[in-house]
Each structure stands twice: as C-alpha cells, then as structure tokens.
Amino acid sequence: MRKIVKTSLALAAVAALSLTACSSRTADTTTPAASGSASAAAAGFAADSLVGVALPSKTSENWVLAGDLFTQGLKDAGFKSDVQYAAASGTVADQQGQITAMVTKGAKVIIIGAADGAQLSTQVEAAQAAGAIVIAYDRLILNTKAVDYYVAYDNFKVGQLQGQALLDGMKAKKATGPWTIELFSGSSDDANSAVFFNGAMDILQPAIDKGDVIVGSGQTDIKQTATAGWKAENAQSRMDSLLTSTYNGDKTLDGVLSPNDTLARAILTSVKGAGKDLPTVTGQDSEVESVKSIMAGEQYSTINKDTRNLVKAAIQMATDLSTGKTPDVNDTKSYDNGVKTVPAYLLPPQIVTKANAAESYANDEKLLAIVKAAS
Ligand code: BGC
C-alpha cells in the first residue's frame, strides 16, 4: 500500500512537471531566484568550503565526464570536493548514504544528479536543515521543497529536437509517408524521461494524428516505451520483441525515437541482428561511439549537450553562493517538482547530424577529430 501511494505521488509529480514544461516555453529572462536557503546564500561561506557532488551510476558517457570535470573544476575554483557515484546496482540507497555523509562532513553546497528523483527528499531536507544549499544537476529532484536550484540543458527542447530529427531523417530517406516508427523513452525513475518524451511527442503527435506517422506496435504510452535503468540491454530486448511481433517478413520500420545514444546503439544492434534495413534513429549525449555511427551513416542524430558547460554552470552557482551572490537563473516557471517550482538555469541543447557535426563540435577537440577522420 505504501509503495503504491509513493509511486502515484511520484507519477503525479512527473505529470505536473511535464505539464508545466509543456505550457511554458519562454525561458530567457534572467531573474533572481527565490531560494529555500536564501539566508545561507545571502551570508555566503568560506571560499575553501566542501562542495559535495552526488552523481548517479555511469549509465551514459556524460556522467563519466561530469565526475572528472567536477573534481578538477571545484579544485580550480578553490573548493574542497567530495565527488561520488551511486553504484551500478542498489543505486538509490547508495546515493542516499552518500548525500547523508556529505552533510555530516559539513558540505556547504551539495550538487546532485539524482539516481531516483523521487527518493531523495529525506536526505535533501536534512542537508538544507544543516545549512547546505542543494542544487539538482541535470535531473530534477521531486516532491520536496529542499531543492534550491536546478541546472540542466533544456530537456523539453531536447525532446522536440529529437522528434523533429526523426521526421527529417525519415523524409530524407523516403520523401512521402506514411512512415512507421517505434518509440522508446528513458528510465521512469529519472524525471527527465517524461520531459524528453513529451517534448518529442509535441512534434510527433500532430504527424501521428494526421496519419503521416504510424506507431507500428501501437505502443505510445510512456509506461510501454520506458527503458528501466536506462540500460542498453533493456532497450535491445524490447526492440527484439517489437521486431518479432510487428516487423516480421518485409514489413518496414522507418524510424525509432531513442532518448539517448546508449539506447540508440542498442536499438541499431537489435535491428542489425534481425537483418533489416536500418531505420532513422535519434539519440542524445554525443557519445564517442554514436558520433562514429553518425559519421558512418548508421545512427541519424544526437544532441550536443556539452558536459563541460553544464559542470561549469553548476560550479559557478557554488562560487556565487560562497560570495553571497544569488546565482543567475533563466527559468522560474517550467520545473515544478510536485511541491515547488525550482528556479532553473537552463542551457540550450543542439541537434547534431552528419551534416552539421563539424560545426557543432568545433570547440570539442576529441569529437571534432572523429568527425574529421570520417569526412
Ligand atoms: C540525462 C541524459 C542521459 C540519461 C542516461 C538523463 O538524465 O539527461 O543525458 O543520457 O540521463 O544517463
């Protein structure tokens, strides 16, 4: 019974979040934030204070990068740091323990990439009560007032870019519809998953309603499309099942909405295994293997959300807070976590296809080298 209540609360929060994300798309005026720890923020704290960073398990390359960048960046900014990842299994309990330990060690700011956005209220409330400022990083923390700021790429926009890329990629291969697609979404314990999916459906639904796009399996509900734990093997086995149930013989699959690169490659592996023509597949994160796949003409698109800039923005918030300055935010309407609209600093994501890869990665030596080697 308790579990059911908890789950429905979490779902309600995600629904609220996606609704507000849908309704307010203008997010470009810089306004001062209303912070739960306003007094702590106004007072500032010592420049060499401890900043805790609690990251989820390494389900995609961006998380791996973020850990190293936080360790180095916080050191360069003069802070002491404690950067932790949740273990690949038992992630929620692991992260809860890490946050509690950061509070005990006296962290002044705790930056959290939630392993499960709905399961951290006790820990962040204790953190705030101890005087720490809580910053949700990349993923929103749900159902608690104890989140001071949110720093992320614009997740709804990510979804819209993915939906549009899917349509563009399919059109480029076959000029007229109808096009048959399948939909995948992320892990249901990540608040981003619904926002990405709703952003994509904002673009795809009108095409589905017109009959230009058909979801072959009929699986359009986010509960049917979810990928538990953002795990590649879960996406691959769902794609295997879809191919068997819906695409046997010479039935064509034109496109697959994939929420990120790890899942995109798993979906492509499944389709290759079935010996079918490769559909247009979207992605996100600009992972090395996916950039190679895009350049080789397999995966169609990814999203450039440069982790260096997101980490920089989070560290800038910590620096501002230490000097008593209220950090800049540019969205105070979109991210309702169920009990509070969290002031957010959102960065703009960029769509990347083979056509604009060189331009999009112009400032990224590693990815640019891959693009150049393949051109
Ligand atoms: C991040 C994505 C990432 C996914 C899986 C999401 O919360 O925004 O960039 O692909 O988690 O790690």
Boltz pocket constraint, residues with backbone or C-beta under 6 A from the ligand:
constraints:
  - pocket:
      binder: B
      contacts: [[A, 57], [A, 59], [A, 60], [A, 62], [A, 63], [A, 138], [A, 139], [A, 186], [A, 190], [A, 192], [A, 230], [A, 259], [A, 260], [A, 261], [A, 284], [A, 285]]
      max_distance: 6.0
